[in-house]
């Protein structure tokens, strides 16, 4: 029991010692935690301030900086091309539309669309019963008139014989008269005979004049009868012939929109008659395209062109410009502006004809075609990308180059004259050239324009760096603007296909 008592005392003393030590330890721990928390908070505040200062410094340093893309002024071969759409057609002189020339019903069609025909070959007929009857009547009348003419001709022959006799007698009388006149000078004794000779001569001369008048009257009557009946026959024959429609040229029937039994009508005033058929000579093929009014000034006869035909895939055909329209046509109606009574504000096109050098077989009028006409070429031309060219008015350039103080003073400047105002509206084209980290507007003189590049004649030198984009940046730049160059290609991310 004694041993047990000692053990229990030992256990009781151990907690008491612990109680004495524990209060001293717990009184120091809260002070250490506060210090650590303050240090952490202080470091966080310092870090935030430093990061803010860095960001502010970066933003401040980039204040007013515009990000742009740049390119070089480079020499290269340049070709100016005008693209226009249209249709395949034979030349105008190689095709003909045949229209109805009279009222009637189609009684016969001897060909079908696509047939080859020769000039003069009868292709179509309309009802001609009345017209043929009228021709028969006129032929009979002409036959009767010709019989009358034969009788008149007999009278003419008789009168002509009398005329010749009268002429012979007149010549004889005149000879006698002349002889009598000569004898008169020889003596007074022949005076009586001379008077008798004069009387005979006058009678024979009167007979001659009467015969001559009779012959002329007979001839006039014959001519009048022939003309009258012949004119009637020609008119009747012409009316009948207008029911027969031959091919106007050798070629192919490229259109036949009518059928047997259909009634046709002739043209009235400015309206054409019923279209019966079209014949085209397809030995020569052209592409008739519509060129925009802004490009037509660059089109010249003889310029080369590449023509693509939708019906012939993956192939182009060479050709040359052979005709340029002088009147604008509406791209929606296809009618020349001069033929339209009302003025139109829509854009105008001009017809341009390109003759193909070696057209493919099987061409048909109306096939869609696209022509690329080469209007100019420049070997080793000084070029810039088209998008780098900007256009400013003189007023905009002047305002952009002035400091803010000068702009305020401008408001108080005296009013400009009309001529000065007009000059300030003048447009100036140019590029922004890069000089270190700033840009400068450089006016330029341009030449021909290719698909993506433009020729520069004056204003920049080979190797100069110019701003090529973006569009928004080009519209906000002005001389002296600080820029940052970023020529990172814009496109799908590598390996993503997006």
HUPE-V985724 format. One record per backbone hydrogen bond with DSSP energy under -0.5 kcal/mol. CO is the residue of the C=O (numbers start at 0). NH is the residue of the N-H. If there is no record, write none. Layout:
co=CO nh=NH
co=CO nh=NH
This chain:
co=0 nh=4
co=1 nh=5
co=2 nh=6
co=3 nh=7
co=4 nh=8
co=5 nh=9
co=6 nh=10
co=7 nh=11
co=8 nh=12
co=9 nh=13
co=10 nh=14
co=11 nh=15
co=12 nh=16
co=13 nh=17
co=14 nh=18
co=15 nh=19
co=16 nh=20
co=17 nh=21
co=18 nh=22
co=20 nh=23
co=20 nh=24
co=21 nh=25
co=22 nh=26
co=24 nh=27
co=24 nh=28
co=25 nh=29
co=27 nh=31
co=28 nh=32
co=29 nh=33
co=30 nh=34
co=31 nh=35
co=32 nh=36
co=33 nh=37
co=34 nh=38
co=35 nh=39
co=36 nh=40
co=37 nh=41
co=38 nh=42
co=39 nh=43
co=40 nh=44
co=41 nh=45
co=42 nh=46
co=43 nh=47
co=44 nh=48
co=45 nh=49
co=46 nh=50
co=47 nh=51
co=48 nh=52
co=49 nh=53
co=50 nh=54
co=51 nh=55
co=52 nh=56
co=53 nh=57
co=54 nh=58
co=55 nh=59
co=56 nh=60
co=57 nh=61
co=59 nh=62
co=61 nh=64
co=65 nh=483
co=67 nh=485
co=68 nh=467
co=68 nh=468
co=70 nh=465
co=71 nh=73
co=72 nh=462
co=73 nh=382
co=75 nh=380
co=77 nh=377
co=78 nh=80
co=79 nh=374
co=79 nh=375
co=80 nh=82
co=81 nh=372
co=83 nh=370
co=84 nh=289
co=85 nh=368
co=86 nh=287
co=87 nh=365
co=88 nh=285
co=90 nh=93
co=91 nh=94
co=93 nh=280
co=95 nh=278
co=96 nh=98
co=97 nh=275
co=97 nh=276
co=99 nh=266
co=103 nh=263
co=104 nh=126
co=105 nh=260
co=107 nh=124
co=111 nh=114
co=114 nh=252
co=116 nh=250
co=117 nh=120
co=120 nh=246
co=122 nh=109
co=122 nh=110
co=123 nh=244
co=124 nh=106
co=124 nh=107
co=127 nh=131
co=128 nh=132
co=129 nh=133
co=130 nh=134
co=131 nh=135
co=132 nh=136
co=133 nh=137
co=134 nh=138
co=135 nh=139
co=136 nh=140
co=137 nh=141
co=138 nh=142
co=139 nh=143
co=140 nh=144
co=141 nh=145
co=142 nh=146
co=143 nh=147
co=144 nh=148
co=145 nh=149
co=146 nh=150
co=147 nh=151
co=148 nh=152
co=149 nh=153
co=150 nh=154
co=151 nh=155
co=152 nh=156
co=153 nh=157
co=154 nh=158
co=155 nh=159
co=156 nh=160
co=157 nh=161
co=158 nh=162
co=159 nh=163
co=160 nh=164
co=161 nh=165
co=162 nh=166
co=163 nh=167
co=164 nh=168
co=165 nh=169
co=166 nh=170
co=167 nh=171
co=168 nh=172
co=169 nh=173
co=170 nh=174
co=171 nh=175
co=172 nh=176
co=173 nh=177
co=174 nh=178
co=175 nh=179
co=176 nh=180
co=177 nh=181
co=178 nh=182
co=179 nh=183
co=180 nh=184
co=181 nh=184
co=182 nh=185
co=182 nh=186
co=186 nh=189
co=187 nh=190
co=189 nh=193
co=190 nh=194
co=191 nh=195
co=192 nh=196
co=193 nh=197
co=194 nh=198
co=195 nh=199
co=196 nh=200
co=197 nh=201
co=198 nh=202
co=199 nh=203
co=200 nh=204
co=201 nh=205
co=202 nh=206
co=203 nh=207
co=204 nh=208
co=205 nh=209
co=206 nh=210
co=207 nh=211
co=208 nh=212
co=209 nh=213
co=210 nh=214
co=211 nh=215
co=212 nh=216
co=213 nh=217
co=214 nh=218
co=215 nh=219
co=216 nh=220
co=217 nh=221
co=218 nh=222
co=219 nh=223
co=220 nh=224
co=221 nh=225
co=222 nh=226
co=223 nh=227
co=224 nh=228
co=225 nh=229
co=226 nh=230
co=227 nh=231
co=228 nh=232
co=229 nh=233
co=230 nh=234
co=231 nh=235
co=232 nh=236
co=233 nh=237
co=234 nh=238
co=235 nh=239
co=236 nh=240
co=237 nh=241
co=239 nh=242
co=240 nh=243
co=242 nh=125
co=243 nh=245
co=244 nh=122
co=244 nh=123
co=246 nh=119
co=250 nh=116
co=251 nh=253
co=251 nh=279
co=252 nh=113
co=254 nh=277
co=258 nh=261
co=261 nh=105
co=263 nh=103
co=264 nh=273
co=267 nh=270
co=270 nh=267
co=273 nh=99
co=273 nh=275
co=275 nh=257
co=276 nh=97
co=277 nh=253
co=277 nh=254
co=278 nh=95
co=279 nh=251
co=279 nh=281
co=280 nh=283
co=284 nh=355
co=285 nh=88
co=285 nh=287
co=286 nh=288
co=286 nh=353
co=287 nh=86
co=288 nh=290
co=288 nh=351
co=289 nh=84
co=290 nh=349
co=291 nh=294
co=291 nh=295
co=294 nh=297
co=295 nh=298
co=299 nh=302
co=302 nh=320
co=303 nh=373
co=304 nh=318
co=305 nh=307
co=305 nh=371
co=306 nh=316
co=307 nh=309
co=307 nh=369
co=308 nh=311
co=310 nh=312
co=311 nh=314
co=314 nh=308
co=316 nh=306
co=317 nh=356
co=317 nh=357
co=318 nh=304
co=319 nh=354
co=320 nh=301
co=322 nh=352
co=326 nh=350
co=327 nh=336
co=328 nh=348
co=329 nh=333
co=334 nh=329
co=335 nh=338
co=335 nh=339
co=336 nh=339
co=346 nh=330
co=347 nh=292
co=348 nh=328
co=349 nh=290
co=350 nh=324
co=351 nh=288
co=352 nh=321
co=352 nh=322
co=352 nh=354
co=353 nh=286
co=353 nh=355
co=354 nh=319
co=359 nh=362
co=363 nh=366
co=366 nh=87
co=367 nh=309
co=368 nh=85
co=369 nh=307
co=370 nh=83
co=370 nh=372
co=371 nh=305
co=371 nh=373
co=372 nh=81
co=372 nh=374
co=375 nh=79
co=377 nh=77
co=377 nh=380
co=380 nh=75
co=380 nh=382
co=381 nh=455
co=382 nh=73
co=383 nh=453
co=384 nh=387
co=385 nh=388
co=389 nh=429
co=391 nh=427
co=392 nh=396
co=393 nh=397
co=394 nh=398
co=395 nh=399
co=396 nh=400
co=397 nh=401
co=398 nh=401
co=402 nh=406
co=403 nh=407
co=404 nh=408
co=405 nh=409
co=406 nh=410
co=407 nh=410
co=408 nh=411
co=409 nh=412
co=416 nh=420
co=417 nh=421
co=418 nh=422
co=419 nh=423
co=420 nh=424
co=421 nh=424
co=422 nh=425
co=423 nh=394
co=425 nh=393
co=427 nh=391
co=428 nh=443
co=429 nh=389
co=430 nh=432
co=430 nh=441
co=431 nh=466
co=432 nh=434
co=432 nh=439
co=434 nh=437
co=436 nh=482
co=437 nh=434
co=438 nh=479
co=439 nh=432
co=440 nh=442
co=441 nh=430
co=443 nh=445
co=444 nh=456
co=444 nh=457
co=447 nh=454
co=451 nh=385
co=452 nh=449
co=453 nh=383
co=454 nh=446
co=454 nh=456
co=457 nh=444
co=460 nh=463
co=463 nh=72
co=463 nh=465
co=464 nh=433
co=465 nh=70
co=468 nh=68
co=469 nh=473
co=470 nh=474
co=471 nh=475
co=472 nh=475
co=472 nh=476
co=477 nh=480
co=480 nh=438
co=481 nh=65
co=483 nh=67
co=488 nh=490
co=492 nh=495
co=492 nh=496
